[in-house]
Amino acid sequence: MSSARLPAALVLAAVALGSCGGSDRAGAPVQQEATTSEAAEATTTAAEATTTRVTSLDIVSNGVPTNMLDKVQYNGELVCGVSGTRVIFSETQPDGSVVGVDADFCRVMAAALFGDADAVEFVSLTTGERFAALQSGRVDVLFRSTTWTQSRDTEVGLDFGPVIYYDGQQLMARESDGFSASSQVGDIAGAVVCALAGTTTEQNVSDAADAAGIDITLTTLEDFDVIIENFITGACDVTTADGSALAGRKAKQQPDDQEWVIFPAIPISKEPLAPVYPQNQSRFGDVVNWAVYATIIADEKGITSDNVAEMVAGPPDAEARRLLGGEGELQSAMGLAPDAFYQAISQVGNYGEILARHLEPAGLTRGSINASWRDGGLIYAPPAR
Amino acid sequence: MGMPMGDGAVTAADPAEAWAGEREPAQKPEEPSLSAGEWLSKNLFSSAANSVLTVVFTLLVLLAVRGLLNFTFSEERTWRAVKTNVRFLFTHAYPQDQYARIWVCVGVIAVLSGLSVGLLAKTGRGISMKRLSMNLMGTGGVIGLGILLREPSAVVDSEGLVVHRDPAAAVGDSFVDWLDGNALTVLGVLVLANAVVAVWFHLQGTYLRDGPEPRLAHGALVLVSIGVLIVQQYASGEVVRESFAEAMADRSWWWLAAALLAGAGAAVWFGLGDARRRNTFVPAMYVFFAATAVMVLSAWLYPWGHYAFLEGEFISEPGSTVAMTTKLPWTVMWVLLVGTFLLGRALSTAGAASRLRVPLNLLWVMTPFVLYWAVLRDPDLDWDHVLSTDIPMAVFFAAFGGLVVWYLAHPRIGEAGRIMAVVLVGVAVLNWVAAYFGWYPMLQKARISFLLLAVVALLAHNFAGDRTHRMRLVVAWVAIMAVFHWLVTLVNSPSTVDTPTDALFGGFATTLTVATFTLLLAFPMGVLLALARTSKLPIFRVLATAYIEVFRGVPLITLLFFFVLIFNLFLPGGMSLTDIAGATIGFALFSAAYLAENIRGGLQAVRRGQYEASDAVGFSTVQRTLFIVLPQALRVSIPPLVGQVIATFKETSLLAVAGMFDFLRIADKVISAQSEFLGVKREGLLFVSFIYWIFAYNMSKHSQRIEKRLGVGER
């Protein structure tokens, strides 16, 4: 009996050791995605060829780049932090793919960096995790409908790219209760207002009520699905969230026998949603900024994913020519391929296309504020020259 | 998906099987049979108080069941959200074109389960035909009652939306509506009436003496109460509902199922004729196979519908047959399970059980590693490196270590062996010191191999024996080296499976993976910690006590946050733990502390005399621990150990809080955020709870069987 049990016990021990001692140096399985043979050579410190993805920013040895842009290009894949649970911006579909405005901007960046819009790895992050994930190098860039604020830009140690969507907190109520699209904050006096607990929306709505000099009953709940349910059953008179979120809910969840309205027309808060990247990485920051700007310039000039091939052949003006990689292009100087933005626009689309693709199914339009500056909106890019 | 769900299927997965004795379980004599009426009056209406309790709790259970049924089958439920997301819930973003790998995993588990159960499980007497028939009839009856209890379906319009009643129409204009509006009052009146009747009969002193009438009166009241609950369902409420006839016609499939089950039960009952013949037994596994066969067959015969998300399109075809990609693999799995079970039975009859027990249990231990690293990850092996480095190194350690083992296991090796062991330990330690200071390069797995060799060298004299015995030890060492080096090579190769997210898979696959690896890591750790805590050596005792108290004192969620989110910041540059590895380490460290305490309880239950006896026959400490103390201690610890296993399985839902996409988080947060199913959350949560329950319940049943077989609590 003992002779049979001993080998059993020993193999068991070996298997356990094999699993935890498998990876080199760490004593635990390491991330092994996105590896190339160069990566293997570079990280080999005369030890076994571990092929790990470079994540931390402070690697100085073995030829692994310290610069964020070099690091991302070296990995050959952009790791993009998204929400994964926010309709319009990034929702996770039943096959695990991520779609939405934020996801498309990740793909724009991947197309600009690698010429392949699919060279993205999406990491779904909660609001609590997102900044830590960026600081620890778990993600390269955040497109996670994050509001650009002074404290985040300074205290938290992050840098923000250009605003990709101007959102703002609004209120939603039932028409049957006497509300209309032209209602104002003052009209909700005495109403039960439901907001997400522990968020700035809660703070904003009570500030707005104070400013309007009215009393409201503020009910905070942990889950927006529950808030909407209470709103449908009538337990909440008014709900509040970012305008885009309210519009998405109205499009999908408004029952037949109710009519919901969103007001006031000028939101009670400013929520400029912008990409975020680590502080002091200006070369990488340039790529984030200009990838977004390129889609905006293409939108201004009417360059779409459908006609971009013709536009390369016969560009409408010198700026478009430079942007699409023709004579005088500036992408090479940024460390990108000359046709980087051509790839981005042909594979993903321009700013207007990206917004329309995801806003329209939710019953939203670009509206006046996210229109191009030529149409009186705020979407404006510096010139490409 | 993921694992076979039958209780029998999991039987031999437990290493505890290795200590299972050969005893037949003690059989209880069959209860003397009572007629249904006798049983009812003896158990449910034996006294006034008992009758009141029976009636009240029957009503409460029926109310709860009715609520659950109405919730589950309501037209307002979007079950399509779960059906479309089944693959997502179980494996998250694992690519569909690689799905064959998932099925290989399920198949391997099916084969091992079938073999283990067929080969090793004790058949016992199985299930008596009487019980089987009663269970079938009972299930049919419960389904029938469920059909009656459920409220009629809401009327839906052409777009599939529920039609609401005109709010102007008064509620409460009929008796039925009045019942519905005063549900609590009605319930109160019924309960009160029951109590009054019971107390009245009791005061008359006739309850037990005067024949069955009082009890029959009570039974009638129960029936009236159930009737009220059913009638109540036909109140219109807020939405327009079908009529009774339409509702019953709609449920014709359910009626058919209930009738088939009850009919089959009745056929068995009356077909067998008398009580003696009803007491024949069928093996429990055959009943399980028959039940699963019905499920698999129904996938071929009944149009369950086809729901999927393929290439960006939602496919929703209610009433169409089940997709081939679902029913074919499940059929294959069933055939594999039954086939290997029969094979195992045949081998068992041929007397191979005792020889195959150890290899089979080893295969079970190896399976999670092989399935994860070789099958699911599909490692991209660098063959140049494998041929130039990995294989030669494995061969070197196998040969060198084999010689060392052969030499050291000699019975009369004496002092020379001790010196050699110490030298090997020195080499192993030096290698790690060198790694810290960077003195000379060496592959990590070489360092671990040296360490393993040193441990084996230290222990070898405990296993000294004759030539055949020593040869077996050498073979074992070679096997260890082969497995170990092969695994390290797999772990160090990148995966070729490309997913759109940072994890290979998520959902239930993550739940199972984390739970399995946690237990595989925590169990040996727990045993070692328990031994250390009961050791005579103060340094071991203090360290183990400190570890256990620290890890039992820290909340699990803190550990998870640390290992999933923070630990990477402490690792040297260029490396990071994946979420799943970090979570597994966190869980394992935590579970090990609890397992250690459970096992320590078992160790303390081993009697002093056992230690003294093993000393008397000249066993060394290692031999005594391995062959005398641990087997007895683990046998005693089985109930708390299984409790810990179930707890670990359920605690994996905390992964959601640490930001991972486990089963619960997908149902709770992700599906309800898909624009197709915005706000649809309860369906997913109910489904997830059901799956958790199936697994936890089967684990607990399995532990009961092990306890029974090992006679825990009887000796």
Interface residues (C-beta under 8 A of the other chain):
Chain A: S2 S3 A4 R5 L6 P7 A8 A9 L10 V11 L12 A13 A14 V15 A16 L17 G18 S19 C20 G21 G22 S23 D24 R25 A26 A28 P29 V30 Q31 Q32 E33 T35 A40 T43 T45 A46 A47 E48 A49 T50 T51 T52 R53 V54 T55 S56 D58 I59 V60 S61 N62 V64 V79 G84 T85 R86 V87 I88 E91 T92 Q93 P94 D95 G96 S97 V98 V120 E121 F122 V123 S124 L125 T126 E129 A132 S136 G137 R138 D225 I228 E229 G248 R249 K252 Q253 D256 D257 P361 A362
Chain B: A18 T84 N85 R87 F88 H92 A93 Y94 Q96 L161 H164 A308 F309 L310 G312 F314 V358 N361 L362 V365 M366 F369 D382 H385 T389 P441 M442 L443 Q444 K445 I448 L452 V456 F463 G465 H469 R472 L473 V475 A476 W477 A479 I480 M481 V483 F484 L487 V488 L490 V491 N492 S493 P494 S495 T499 P500 T501 D502 G506 F517 L520 L521 P524 L565 N568 L569 L571 P572 G573 G574 M575 S576 L577 T578 A581 G582 I585 Q623 L626 F627 G659 F661 K669 V670 S672 A673 Q674 S675 L678 G679 K681
